[in-house]
Amino acid sequence: MVRVAGLSYALAPGARMGSRISDLRVKGEPLEGTKRYKVAGWAPVGEGITGEPIWDVVSRHLRAVKTVPPLAASRPRFIGVKDNPGLE
């Protein structure tokens, strides 16, 4: 599972592949299927991905803003895993 920040979602580990993630939200608002979103990652998940390495983007941003407030940890809302000790 890829870790994310700024995105919330529900996760049903027991569901069939392709149906495990639902209720994707950005800043509490549902993701819009027709809208384009910018994302950044440490490693591409597909072939042929180009662009500036994320560590260069982040270091430039941190130098510019100097201080970054802490982000609230995001954790998916789990579905169908009641009383699973591995999730506590």
PDB file of N, CA, C and O in Angstrom:
ATOM      1  N   MET A   1       0.841  -1.179   0.000  1.00  0.00           N
ATOM      2  CA  MET A   1       0.000   0.000   0.000  1.00  0.00           C
ATOM      3  C   MET A   1       0.882   1.237   0.000  1.00  0.00           C
ATOM      4  O   MET A   1       1.769   1.364   0.844  1.00  0.00           O
ATOM      5  N   VAL A   2       0.659   2.119  -0.904  1.00  0.00           N
ATOM      6  CA  VAL A   2       1.418   3.358  -0.984  1.00  0.00           C
ATOM      7  C   VAL A   2       0.925   4.306   0.108  1.00  0.00           C
ATOM      8  O   VAL A   2      -0.281   4.467   0.297  1.00  0.00           O
ATOM      9  N   ARG A   3       1.854   4.927   0.818  1.00  0.00           N
ATOM     10  CA  ARG A   3       1.462   5.899   1.845  1.00  0.00           C
ATOM     11  C   ARG A   3       1.097   7.209   1.165  1.00  0.00           C
ATOM     12  O   ARG A   3       1.645   7.565   0.121  1.00  0.00           O
ATOM     13  N   VAL A   4       0.156   7.915   1.783  1.00  0.00           N
ATOM     14  CA  VAL A   4      -0.296   9.174   1.198  1.00  0.00           C
ATOM     15  C   VAL A   4      -0.414  10.242   2.276  1.00  0.00           C
ATOM     16  O   VAL A   4      -0.526   9.936   3.464  1.00  0.00           O
ATOM     17  N   ALA A   5      -0.387  11.494   1.845  1.00  0.00           N
ATOM     18  CA  ALA A   5      -0.653  12.621   2.731  1.00  0.00           C
ATOM     19  C   ALA A   5      -1.631  13.523   1.995  1.00  0.00           C
ATOM     20  O   ALA A   5      -1.523  13.709   0.783  1.00  0.00           O
ATOM     21  N   GLY A   6      -2.578  14.077   2.727  1.00  0.00           N
ATOM     22  CA  GLY A   6      -3.556  14.974   2.125  1.00  0.00           C
ATOM     23  C   GLY A   6      -4.712  14.260   1.460  1.00  0.00           C
ATOM     24  O   GLY A   6      -5.581  14.897   0.865  1.00  0.00           O
ATOM     25  N   LEU A   7      -4.729  12.948   1.557  1.00  0.00           N
ATOM     26  CA  LEU A   7      -5.772  12.148   0.927  1.00  0.00           C
ATOM     27  C   LEU A   7      -6.342  11.212   1.974  1.00  0.00           C
ATOM     28  O   LEU A   7      -5.585  10.563   2.696  1.00  0.00           O
ATOM     29  N   SER A   8      -7.657  11.129   2.071  1.00  0.00           N
ATOM     30  CA  SER A   8      -8.266  10.146   2.965  1.00  0.00           C
ATOM     31  C   SER A   8      -9.052   9.162   2.110  1.00  0.00           C
ATOM     32  O   SER A   8      -9.495   9.480   1.007  1.00  0.00           O
ATOM     33  N   TYR A   9      -9.213   7.961   2.650  1.00  0.00           N
ATOM     34  CA  TYR A   9      -9.910   6.926   1.897  1.00  0.00           C
ATOM     35  C   TYR A   9     -10.351   5.811   2.834  1.00  0.00           C
ATOM     36  O   TYR A   9      -9.905   5.730   3.978  1.00  0.00           O
ATOM     37  N   ALA A  10     -11.230   4.958   2.332  1.00  0.00           N
ATOM     38  CA  ALA A  10     -11.658   3.768   3.066  1.00  0.00           C
ATOM     39  C   ALA A  10     -10.977   2.570   2.426  1.00  0.00           C
ATOM     40  O   ALA A  10     -10.770   2.540   1.213  1.00  0.00           O
ATOM     41  N   LEU A  11     -10.631   1.585   3.242  1.00  0.00           N
ATOM     42  CA  LEU A  11      -9.919   0.408   2.770  1.00  0.00           C
ATOM     43  C   LEU A  11     -10.609  -0.846   3.277  1.00  0.00           C
ATOM     44  O   LEU A  11     -10.807  -1.012   4.481  1.00  0.00           O
ATOM     45  N   ALA A  12     -10.973  -1.726   2.357  1.00  0.00           N
ATOM     46  CA  ALA A  12     -11.607  -3.009   2.680  1.00  0.00           C
ATOM     47  C   ALA A  12     -10.655  -4.119   2.254  1.00  0.00           C
ATOM     48  O   ALA A  12     -10.749  -4.594   1.122  1.00  0.00           O
ATOM     49  N   PRO A  13      -9.724  -4.556   3.138  1.00  0.00           N
ATOM     50  CA  PRO A  13      -8.717  -5.540   2.745  1.00  0.00           C
ATOM     51  C   PRO A  13      -9.298  -6.865   2.245  1.00  0.00           C
ATOM     52  O   PRO A  13      -8.665  -7.550   1.441  1.00  0.00           O
ATOM     53  N   GLY A  14     -10.489  -7.230   2.708  1.00  0.00           N
ATOM     54  CA  GLY A  14     -11.080  -8.498   2.306  1.00  0.00           C
ATOM     55  C   GLY A  14     -11.828  -8.444   0.979  1.00  0.00           C
ATOM     56  O   GLY A  14     -12.270  -9.479   0.482  1.00  0.00           O
ATOM     57  N   ALA A  15     -11.976  -7.268   0.403  1.00  0.00           N
ATOM     58  CA  ALA A  15     -12.698  -7.130  -0.865  1.00  0.00           C
ATOM     59  C   ALA A  15     -11.824  -7.625  -2.012  1.00  0.00           C
ATOM     60  O   ALA A  15     -10.611  -7.775  -1.866  1.00  0.00           O
ATOM     61  N   ARG A  16     -12.457  -7.873  -3.148  1.00  0.00           N
ATOM     62  CA  ARG A  16     -11.689  -8.354  -4.305  1.00  0.00           C
ATOM     63  C   ARG A  16     -10.788  -7.228  -4.839  1.00  0.00           C
ATOM     64  O   ARG A  16     -11.066  -6.043  -4.654  1.00  0.00           O
ATOM     65  N   MET A  17      -9.722  -7.632  -5.495  1.00  0.00           N
ATOM     66  CA  MET A  17      -8.778  -6.678  -6.061  1.00  0.00           C
ATOM     67  C   MET A  17      -9.523  -5.733  -7.011  1.00  0.00           C
ATOM     68  O   MET A  17     -10.343  -6.166  -7.821  1.00  0.00           O
ATOM     69  N   GLY A  18      -9.223  -4.446  -6.896  1.00  0.00           N
ATOM     70  CA  GLY A  18      -9.896  -3.451  -7.711  1.00  0.00           C
ATOM     71  C   GLY A  18     -11.082  -2.823  -7.012  1.00  0.00           C
ATOM     72  O   GLY A  18     -11.653  -1.846  -7.497  1.00  0.00           O
ATOM     73  N   SER A  19     -11.459  -3.393  -5.855  1.00  0.00           N
ATOM     74  CA  SER A  19     -12.610  -2.868  -5.099  1.00  0.00           C
ATOM     75  C   SER A  19     -12.257  -2.572  -3.650  1.00  0.00           C
ATOM     76  O   SER A  19     -13.153  -2.335  -2.840  1.00  0.00           O
ATOM     77  N   ARG A  20     -10.999  -2.579  -3.310  1.00  0.00           N
ATOM     78  CA  ARG A  20     -10.603  -2.429  -1.906  1.00  0.00           C
ATOM     79  C   ARG A  20     -10.559  -0.987  -1.424  1.00  0.00           C
ATOM     80  O   ARG A  20     -10.748  -0.733  -0.235  1.00  0.00           O
ATOM     81  N   ILE A  21     -10.316  -0.050  -2.311  1.00  0.00           N
ATOM     82  CA  ILE A  21     -10.202   1.358  -1.909  1.00  0.00           C
ATOM     83  C   ILE A  21     -11.429   2.110  -2.389  1.00  0.00           C
ATOM     84  O   ILE A  21     -11.844   1.978  -3.541  1.00  0.00           O
ATOM     85  N   SER A  22     -12.007   2.905  -1.490  1.00  0.00           N
ATOM     86  CA  SER A  22     -13.189   3.696  -1.837  1.00  0.00           C
ATOM     87  C   SER A  22     -13.187   4.991  -1.038  1.00  0.00           C
ATOM     88  O   SER A  22     -12.324   5.205  -0.187  1.00  0.00           O
ATOM     89  N   ASP A  23     -14.145   5.841  -1.313  1.00  0.00           N
ATOM     90  CA  ASP A  23     -14.358   7.096  -0.587  1.00  0.00           C
ATOM     91  C   ASP A  23     -13.094   7.955  -0.529  1.00  0.00           C
ATOM     92  O   ASP A  23     -12.715   8.441   0.537  1.00  0.00           O
ATOM     93  N   LEU A  24     -12.452   8.138  -1.676  1.00  0.00           N
ATOM     94  CA  LEU A  24     -11.259   8.986  -1.740  1.00  0.00           C
ATOM     95  C   LEU A  24     -11.650  10.447  -1.580  1.00  0.00           C
ATOM     96  O   LEU A  24     -12.600  10.921  -2.203  1.00  0.00           O
ATOM     97  N   ARG A  25     -10.898  11.162  -0.729  1.00  0.00           N
ATOM     98  CA  ARG A  25     -11.196  12.565  -0.453  1.00  0.00           C
ATOM     99  C   ARG A  25      -9.910  13.373  -0.352  1.00  0.00           C
ATOM    100  O   ARG A  25      -8.891  12.880   0.132  1.00  0.00           O
ATOM    101  N   VAL A  26      -9.966  14.615  -0.814  1.00  0.00           N
ATOM    102  CA  VAL A  26      -8.880  15.576  -0.664  1.00  0.00           C
ATOM    103  C   VAL A  26      -9.424  16.734   0.145  1.00  0.00           C
ATOM    104  O   VAL A  26     -10.417  17.356  -0.234  1.00  0.00           O
ATOM    105  N   LYS A  27      -8.776  17.022   1.257  1.00  0.00           N
ATOM    106  CA  LYS A  27      -9.228  18.087   2.166  1.00  0.00           C
ATOM    107  C   LYS A  27     -10.691  17.898   2.550  1.00  0.00           C
ATOM    108  O   LYS A  27     -11.436  18.870   2.675  1.00  0.00           O
ATOM    109  N   GLY A  28     -11.102  16.641   2.737  1.00  0.00           N
ATOM    110  CA  GLY A  28     -12.459  16.325   3.167  1.00  0.00           C
ATOM    111  C   GLY A  28     -13.496  16.307   2.065  1.00  0.00           C
ATOM    112  O   GLY A  28     -14.639  15.916   2.305  1.00  0.00           O
ATOM    113  N   GLU A  29     -13.129  16.720   0.863  1.00  0.00           N
ATOM    114  CA  GLU A  29     -14.067  16.754  -0.260  1.00  0.00           C
ATOM    115  C   GLU A  29     -13.845  15.532  -1.156  1.00  0.00           C
ATOM    116  O   GLU A  29     -12.701  15.152  -1.404  1.00  0.00           O
ATOM    117  N   PRO A  30     -14.924  14.912  -1.644  1.00  0.00           N
ATOM    118  CA  PRO A  30     -14.772  13.735  -2.501  1.00  0.00           C
ATOM    119  C   PRO A  30     -13.949  14.035  -3.752  1.00  0.00           C
ATOM    120  O   PRO A  30     -14.063  15.105  -4.351  1.00  0.00           O
ATOM    121  N   LEU A  31     -13.123  13.070  -4.127  1.00  0.00           N
ATOM    122  CA  LEU A  31     -12.365  13.185  -5.369  1.00  0.00           C
ATOM    123  C   LEU A  31     -13.344  13.219  -6.531  1.00  0.00           C
ATOM    124  O   LEU A  31     -14.320  12.470  -6.547  1.00  0.00           O
ATOM    125  N   GLU A  32     -13.090  14.074  -7.486  1.00  0.00           N
ATOM    126  CA  GLU A  32     -13.958  14.174  -8.658  1.00  0.00           C
ATOM    127  C   GLU A  32     -13.325  13.398  -9.803  1.00  0.00           C
ATOM    128  O   GLU A  32     -12.176  13.647 -10.168  1.00  0.00           O
ATOM    129  N   GLY A  33     -14.071  12.461 -10.366  1.00  0.00           N
ATOM    130  CA  GLY A  33     -13.549  11.608 -11.423  1.00  0.00           C
ATOM    131  C   GLY A  33     -13.163  12.344 -12.684  1.00  0.00           C
ATOM    132  O   GLY A  33     -12.345  11.847 -13.458  1.00  0.00           O
ATOM    133  N   THR A  34     -13.727  13.515 -12.912  1.00  0.00           N
ATOM    134  CA  THR A  34     -13.424  14.261 -14.134  1.00  0.00           C
ATOM    135  C   THR A  34     -12.367  15.343 -13.922  1.00  0.00           C
ATOM    136  O   THR A  34     -11.963  16.009 -14.874  1.00  0.00           O
ATOM    137  N   LYS A  35     -11.920  15.519 -12.682  1.00  0.00           N
ATOM    138  CA  LYS A  35     -10.946  16.554 -12.371  1.00  0.00           C
ATOM    139  C   LYS A  35      -9.538  15.972 -12.375  1.00  0.00           C
ATOM    140  O   LYS A  35      -9.352  14.793 -12.071  1.00  0.00           O
ATOM    141  N   ARG A  36      -8.542  16.795 -12.719  1.00  0.00           N
ATOM    142  CA  ARG A  36      -7.143  16.372 -12.689  1.00  0.00           C
ATOM    143  C   ARG A  36      -6.502  16.899 -11.411  1.00  0.00           C
ATOM    144  O   ARG A  36      -6.736  18.042 -11.017  1.00  0.00           O
ATOM    145  N   TYR A  37      -5.690  16.062 -10.764  1.00  0.00           N
ATOM    146  CA  TYR A  37      -5.013  16.416  -9.530  1.00  0.00           C
ATOM    147  C   TYR A  37      -3.508  16.248  -9.719  1.00  0.00           C
ATOM    148  O   TYR A  37      -3.062  15.326 -10.402  1.00  0.00           O
ATOM    149  N   LYS A  38      -2.731  17.139  -9.114  1.00  0.00           N
ATOM    150  CA  LYS A  38      -1.281  16.987  -9.131  1.00  0.00           C
ATOM    151  C   LYS A  38      -0.888  16.124  -7.948  1.00  0.00           C
ATOM    152  O   LYS A  38      -1.421  16.278  -6.850  1.00  0.00           O
ATOM    153  N   VAL A  39       0.038  15.226  -8.176  1.00  0.00           N
ATOM    154  CA  VAL A  39       0.547  14.370  -7.112  1.00  0.00           C
ATOM    155  C   VAL A  39       2.062  14.344  -7.178  1.00  0.00           C
ATOM    156  O   VAL A  39       2.654  14.663  -8.209  1.00  0.00           O
ATOM    157  N   ALA A  40       2.681  13.968  -6.082  1.00  0.00           N
ATOM    158  CA  ALA A  40       4.131  13.821  -6.039  1.00  0.00           C
ATOM    159  C   ALA A  40       4.444  12.521  -5.319  1.00  0.00           C
ATOM    160  O   ALA A  40       3.715  12.112  -4.415  1.00  0.00           O
ATOM    161  N   GLY A  41       5.511  11.883  -5.716  1.00  0.00           N
ATOM    162  CA  GLY A  41       5.889  10.630  -5.078  1.00  0.00           C
ATOM    163  C   GLY A  41       7.390  10.437  -5.101  1.00  0.00           C
ATOM    164  O   GLY A  41       8.105  11.096  -5.855  1.00  0.00           O
ATOM    165  N   TRP A  42       7.859   9.521  -4.260  1.00  0.00           N
ATOM    166  CA  TRP A  42       9.287   9.253  -4.168  1.00  0.00           C
ATOM    167  C   TRP A  42       9.753   8.337  -5.288  1.00  0.00           C
ATOM    168  O   TRP A  42      10.926   8.359  -5.660  1.00  0.00           O
ATOM    169  N   ALA A  43       8.856   7.542  -5.824  1.00  0.00           N
ATOM    170  CA  ALA A  43       9.234   6.619  -6.897  1.00  0.00           C
ATOM    171  C   ALA A  43       8.043   6.442  -7.826  1.00  0.00           C
ATOM    172  O   ALA A  43       6.909   6.346  -7.356  1.00  0.00           O
ATOM    173  N   PRO A  44       8.273   6.397  -9.129  1.00  0.00           N
ATOM    174  CA  PRO A  44       7.157   6.195 -10.054  1.00  0.00           C
ATOM    175  C   PRO A  44       6.579   4.795  -9.925  1.00  0.00           C
ATOM    176  O   PRO A  44       7.294   3.850  -9.590  1.00  0.00           O
ATOM    177  N   VAL A  45       5.303   4.666 -10.187  1.00  0.00           N
ATOM    178  CA  VAL A  45       4.651   3.357 -10.135  1.00  0.00           C
ATOM    179  C   VAL A  45       4.358   2.834 -11.536  1.00  0.00           C
ATOM    180  O   VAL A  45       3.735   1.784 -11.691  1.00  0.00           O
ATOM    181  N   GLY A  46       4.803   3.556 -12.548  1.00  0.00           N
ATOM    182  CA  GLY A  46       4.616   3.127 -13.929  1.00  0.00           C
ATOM    183  C   GLY A  46       5.887   3.349 -14.728  1.00  0.00           C
ATOM    184  O   GLY A  46       6.800   4.044 -14.282  1.00  0.00           O
ATOM    185  N   GLU A  47       5.938   2.767 -15.884  1.00  0.00           N
ATOM    186  CA  GLU A  47       7.109   2.931 -16.747  1.00  0.00           C
ATOM    187  C   GLU A  47       7.014   4.229 -17.541  1.00  0.00           C
ATOM    188  O   GLU A  47       5.921   4.727 -17.811  1.00  0.00           O
ATOM    189  N   GLY A  48       8.164   4.765 -17.907  1.00  0.00           N
ATOM    190  CA  GLY A  48       8.207   5.938 -18.763  1.00  0.00           C
ATOM    191  C   GLY A  48       7.851   7.241 -18.073  1.00  0.00           C
ATOM    192  O   GLY A  48       7.580   8.236 -18.744  1.00  0.00           O
ATOM    193  N   ILE A  49       7.846   7.256 -16.767  1.00  0.00           N
ATOM    194  CA  ILE A  49       7.510   8.470 -16.021  1.00  0.00           C
ATOM    195  C   ILE A  49       8.716   9.405 -16.044  1.00  0.00           C
ATOM    196  O   ILE A  49       9.840   8.983 -15.771  1.00  0.00           O
ATOM    197  N   THR A  50       8.482  10.657 -16.366  1.00  0.00           N
ATOM    198  CA  THR A  50       9.561  11.633 -16.385  1.00  0.00           C
ATOM    199  C   THR A  50       9.196  12.802 -15.483  1.00  0.00           C
ATOM    200  O   THR A  50       8.057  12.926 -15.035  1.00  0.00           O
ATOM    201  N   GLY A  51      10.151  13.632 -15.232  1.00  0.00           N
ATOM    202  CA  GLY A  51       9.911  14.818 -14.424  1.00  0.00           C
ATOM    203  C   GLY A  51      11.024  15.017 -13.423  1.00  0.00           C
ATOM    204  O   GLY A  51      11.914  14.179 -13.279  1.00  0.00           O
ATOM    205  N   GLU A  52      10.957  16.130 -12.742  1.00  0.00           N
ATOM    206  CA  GLU A  52      11.970  16.474 -11.748  1.00  0.00           C
ATOM    207  C   GLU A  52      11.854  15.541 -10.547  1.00  0.00           C
ATOM    208  O   GLU A  52      10.743  15.275 -10.089  1.00  0.00           O
ATOM    209  N   PRO A  53      12.977  15.035 -10.023  1.00  0.00           N
ATOM    210  CA  PRO A  53      12.920  14.168  -8.848  1.00  0.00           C
ATOM    211  C   PRO A  53      12.265  14.890  -7.663  1.00  0.00           C
ATOM    212  O   PRO A  53      12.520  16.072  -7.430  1.00  0.00           O
ATOM    213  N   ILE A  54      11.432  14.177  -6.929  1.00  0.00           N
ATOM    214  CA  ILE A  54      10.661  14.779  -5.837  1.00  0.00           C
ATOM    215  C   ILE A  54      11.561  15.383  -4.764  1.00  0.00           C
ATOM    216  O   ILE A  54      11.205  16.399  -4.167  1.00  0.00           O
ATOM    217  N   TRP A  55      12.724  14.775  -4.505  1.00  0.00           N
ATOM    218  CA  TRP A  55      13.584  15.323  -3.456  1.00  0.00           C
ATOM    219  C   TRP A  55      14.097  16.711  -3.831  1.00  0.00           C
ATOM    220  O   TRP A  55      14.357  17.530  -2.950  1.00  0.00           O
ATOM    221  N   ASP A  56      14.245  16.986  -5.126  1.00  0.00           N
ATOM    222  CA  ASP A  56      14.632  18.336  -5.544  1.00  0.00           C
ATOM    223  C   ASP A  56      13.485  19.319  -5.336  1.00  0.00           C
ATOM    224  O   ASP A  56      13.703  20.447  -4.895  1.00  0.00           O
ATOM    225  N   VAL A  57      12.273  18.895  -5.651  1.00  0.00           N
ATOM    226  CA  VAL A  57      11.087  19.741  -5.468  1.00  0.00           C
ATOM    227  C   VAL A  57      10.895  20.051  -3.988  1.00  0.00           C
ATOM    228  O   VAL A  57      10.671  21.201  -3.613  1.00  0.00           O
ATOM    229  N   VAL A  58      10.983  19.018  -3.146  1.00  0.00           N
ATOM    230  CA  VAL A  58      10.764  19.202  -1.703  1.00  0.00           C
ATOM    231  C   VAL A  58      11.859  20.069  -1.098  1.00  0.00           C
ATOM    232  O   VAL A  58      11.561  20.960  -0.302  1.00  0.00           O
ATOM    233  N   SER A  59      13.111  19.834  -1.451  1.00  0.00           N
ATOM    234  CA  SER A  59      14.186  20.643  -0.853  1.00  0.00           C
ATOM    235  C   SER A  59      14.064  22.110  -1.250  1.00  0.00           C
ATOM    236  O   SER A  59      14.314  22.997  -0.434  1.00  0.00           O
ATOM    237  N   ARG A  60      13.683  22.368  -2.493  1.00  0.00           N
ATOM    238  CA  ARG A  60      13.479  23.758  -2.927  1.00  0.00           C
ATOM    239  C   ARG A  60      12.328  24.398  -2.140  1.00  0.00           C
ATOM    240  O   ARG A  60      12.427  25.547  -1.708  1.00  0.00           O
ATOM    241  N   HIS A  61      11.257  23.657  -1.962  1.00  0.00           N
ATOM    242  CA  HIS A  61      10.105  24.174  -1.212  1.00  0.00           C
ATOM    243  C   HIS A  61      10.482  24.458   0.242  1.00  0.00           C
ATOM    244  O   HIS A  61      10.139  25.514   0.774  1.00  0.00           O
ATOM    245  N   LEU A  62      11.182  23.530   0.884  1.00  0.00           N
ATOM    246  CA  LEU A  62      11.564  23.726   2.287  1.00  0.00           C
ATOM    247  C   LEU A  62      12.501  24.915   2.463  1.00  0.00           C
ATOM    248  O   LEU A  62      12.386  25.655   3.440  1.00  0.00           O
ATOM    249  N   ARG A  63      13.416  25.101   1.538  1.00  0.00           N
ATOM    250  CA  ARG A  63      14.291  26.283   1.612  1.00  0.00           C
ATOM    251  C   ARG A  63      13.480  27.573   1.482  1.00  0.00           C
ATOM    252  O   ARG A  63      13.808  28.580   2.109  1.00  0.00           O
ATOM    253  N   ALA A  64      12.436  27.545   0.679  1.00  0.00           N
ATOM    254  CA  ALA A  64      11.632  28.750   0.449  1.00  0.00           C
ATOM    255  C   ALA A  64      10.717  29.070   1.633  1.00  0.00           C
ATOM    256  O   ALA A  64      10.563  30.238   1.988  1.00  0.00           O
ATOM    257  N   VAL A  65      10.112  28.059   2.244  1.00  0.00           N
ATOM    258  CA  VAL A  65       9.140  28.334   3.309  1.00  0.00           C
ATOM    259  C   VAL A  65       9.758  28.361   4.696  1.00  0.00           C
ATOM    260  O   VAL A  65       9.160  28.919   5.615  1.00  0.00           O
ATOM    261  N   LYS A  66      10.920  27.784   4.874  1.00  0.00           N
ATOM    262  CA  LYS A  66      11.675  27.768   6.139  1.00  0.00           C
ATOM    263  C   LYS A  66      11.025  26.916   7.232  1.00  0.00           C
ATOM    264  O   LYS A  66      11.708  26.116   7.871  1.00  0.00           O
ATOM    265  N   THR A  67       9.720  27.074   7.456  1.00  0.00           N
ATOM    266  CA  THR A  67       9.030  26.343   8.520  1.00  0.00           C
ATOM    267  C   THR A  67       7.795  25.662   7.947  1.00  0.00           C
ATOM    268  O   THR A  67       7.036  26.260   7.184  1.00  0.00           O
ATOM    269  N   VAL A  68       7.608  24.408   8.325  1.00  0.00           N
ATOM    270  CA  VAL A  68       6.452  23.651   7.860  1.00  0.00           C
ATOM    271  C   VAL A  68       5.681  23.171   9.080  1.00  0.00           C
ATOM    272  O   VAL A  68       6.252  22.505   9.943  1.00  0.00           O
ATOM    273  N   PRO A  69       4.396  23.496   9.170  1.00  0.00           N
ATOM    274  CA  PRO A  69       3.618  23.018  10.317  1.00  0.00           C
ATOM    275  C   PRO A  69       3.428  21.505  10.227  1.00  0.00           C
ATOM    276  O   PRO A  69       3.403  20.942   9.133  1.00  0.00           O
ATOM    277  N   PRO A  70       3.296  20.852  11.374  1.00  0.00           N
ATOM    278  CA  PRO A  70       3.097  19.394  11.340  1.00  0.00           C
ATOM    279  C   PRO A  70       1.760  19.047  10.679  1.00  0.00           C
ATOM    280  O   PRO A  70       0.765  19.753  10.842  1.00  0.00           O
ATOM    281  N   LEU A  71       1.766  17.961   9.942  1.00  0.00           N
ATOM    282  CA  LEU A  71       0.540  17.471   9.324  1.00  0.00           C
ATOM    283  C   LEU A  71      -0.106  16.442  10.243  1.00  0.00           C
ATOM    284  O   LEU A  71       0.581  15.683  10.926  1.00  0.00           O
ATOM    285  N   ALA A  72      -1.408  16.429  10.250  1.00  0.00           N
ATOM    286  CA  ALA A  72      -2.113  15.398  11.006  1.00  0.00           C
ATOM    287  C   ALA A  72      -1.910  14.069  10.287  1.00  0.00           C
ATOM    288  O   ALA A  72      -2.014  13.988   9.064  1.00  0.00           O
ATOM    289  N   ALA A  73      -1.621  13.041  11.060  1.00  0.00           N
ATOM    290  CA  ALA A  73      -1.436  11.721  10.464  1.00  0.00           C
ATOM    291  C   ALA A  73      -2.754  11.251   9.869  1.00  0.00           C
ATOM    292  O   ALA A  73      -3.805  11.356  10.502  1.00  0.00           O
ATOM    293  N   SER A  74      -2.692  10.734   8.658  1.00  0.00           N
ATOM    294  CA  SER A  74      -3.906  10.205   8.059  1.00  0.00           C
ATOM    295  C   SER A  74      -3.830   8.690   8.043  1.00  0.00           C
ATOM    296  O   SER A  74      -2.783   8.102   7.769  1.00  0.00           O
ATOM    297  N   ARG A  75      -4.943   8.084   8.337  1.00  0.00           N
ATOM    298  CA  ARG A  75      -5.037   6.632   8.374  1.00  0.00           C
ATOM    299  C   ARG A  75      -6.336   6.264   7.683  1.00  0.00           C
ATOM    300  O   ARG A  75      -7.355   6.915   7.911  1.00  0.00           O
ATOM    301  N   PRO A  76      -6.326   5.247   6.853  1.00  0.00           N
ATOM    302  CA  PRO A  76      -7.576   4.902   6.167  1.00  0.00           C
ATOM    303  C   PRO A  76      -8.644   4.439   7.150  1.00  0.00           C
ATOM    304  O   PRO A  76      -8.344   3.966   8.246  1.00  0.00           O
ATOM    305  N   ARG A  77      -9.882   4.586   6.736  1.00  0.00           N
ATOM    306  CA  ARG A  77     -11.003   4.022   7.485  1.00  0.00           C
ATOM    307  C   ARG A  77     -11.124   2.583   7.004  1.00  0.00           C
ATOM    308  O   ARG A  77     -11.359   2.338   5.821  1.00  0.00           O
ATOM    309  N   PHE A  78     -10.963   1.623   7.926  1.00  0.00           N
ATOM    310  CA  PHE A  78     -10.987   0.216   7.548  1.00  0.00           C
ATOM    311  C   PHE A  78     -12.403  -0.339   7.550  1.00  0.00           C
ATOM    312  O   PHE A  78     -13.219   0.009   8.402  1.00  0.00           O
ATOM    313  N   ILE A  79     -12.679  -1.200   6.591  1.00  0.00           N
ATOM    314  CA  ILE A  79     -13.984  -1.827   6.440  1.00  0.00           C
ATOM    315  C   ILE A  79     -13.802  -3.342   6.522  1.00  0.00           C
ATOM    316  O   ILE A  79     -12.950  -3.909   5.837  1.00  0.00           O
ATOM    317  N   GLY A  80     -14.603  -3.990   7.358  1.00  0.00           N
ATOM    318  CA  GLY A  80     -14.602  -5.450   7.428  1.00  0.00           C
ATOM    319  C   GLY A  80     -13.446  -6.066   8.179  1.00  0.00           C
ATOM    320  O   GLY A  80     -13.102  -7.220   7.920  1.00  0.00           O
ATOM    321  N   VAL A  81     -12.830  -5.340   9.103  1.00  0.00           N
ATOM    322  CA  VAL A  81     -11.701  -5.886   9.858  1.00  0.00           C
ATOM    323  C   VAL A  81     -11.897  -5.687  11.366  1.00  0.00           C
ATOM    324  O   VAL A  81     -10.930  -5.470  12.096  1.00  0.00           O
ATOM    325  N   LYS A  82     -13.109  -5.760  11.813  1.00  0.00           N
ATOM    326  CA  LYS A  82     -13.433  -5.550  13.227  1.00  0.00           C
ATOM    327  C   LYS A  82     -12.602  -6.463  14.116  1.00  0.00           C
ATOM    328  O   LYS A  82     -12.428  -7.648  13.829  1.00  0.00           O
ATOM    329  N   ASP A  83     -12.099  -5.893  15.190  1.00  0.00           N
ATOM    330  CA  ASP A  83     -11.323  -6.624  16.206  1.00  0.00           C
ATOM    331  C   ASP A  83     -10.049  -7.261  15.647  1.00  0.00           C
ATOM    332  O   ASP A  83      -9.651  -8.328  16.114  1.00  0.00           O
ATOM    333  N   ASN A  84      -9.418  -6.654  14.688  1.00  0.00           N
ATOM    334  CA  ASN A  84      -8.165  -7.147  14.146  1.00  0.00           C
ATOM    335  C   ASN A  84      -7.028  -6.531  14.945  1.00  0.00           C
ATOM    336  O   ASN A  84      -6.786  -5.329  14.830  1.00  0.00           O
ATOM    337  N   PRO A  85      -6.314  -7.328  15.763  1.00  0.00           N
ATOM    338  CA  PRO A  85      -5.257  -6.763  16.612  1.00  0.00           C
ATOM    339  C   PRO A  85      -4.096  -6.168  15.811  1.00  0.00           C
ATOM    340  O   PRO A  85      -3.339  -5.361  16.350  1.00  0.00           O
ATOM    341  N   GLY A  86      -3.938  -6.541  14.553  1.00  0.00           N
ATOM    342  CA  GLY A  86      -2.857  -5.990  13.742  1.00  0.00           C
ATOM    343  C   GLY A  86      -3.091  -4.562  13.320  1.00  0.00           C
ATOM    344  O   GLY A  86      -2.193  -3.939  12.753  1.00  0.00           O
ATOM    345  N   LEU A  87      -4.273  -4.018  13.578  1.00  0.00           N
ATOM    346  CA  LEU A  87      -4.594  -2.651  13.165  1.00  0.00           C
ATOM    347  C   LEU A  87      -4.630  -1.683  14.338  1.00  0.00           C
ATOM    348  O   LEU A  87      -4.996  -0.521  14.160  1.00  0.00           O
ATOM    349  N   GLU A  88      -4.273  -2.115  15.490  1.00  0.00           N
ATOM    350  CA  GLU A  88      -4.315  -1.233  16.664  1.00  0.00           C
ATOM    351  C   GLU A  88      -2.995  -0.573  16.906  1.00  0.00           C
ATOM    352  O   GLU A  88      -2.857   0.201  17.853  1.00  0.00           O
TER     353      GLU A  88
END
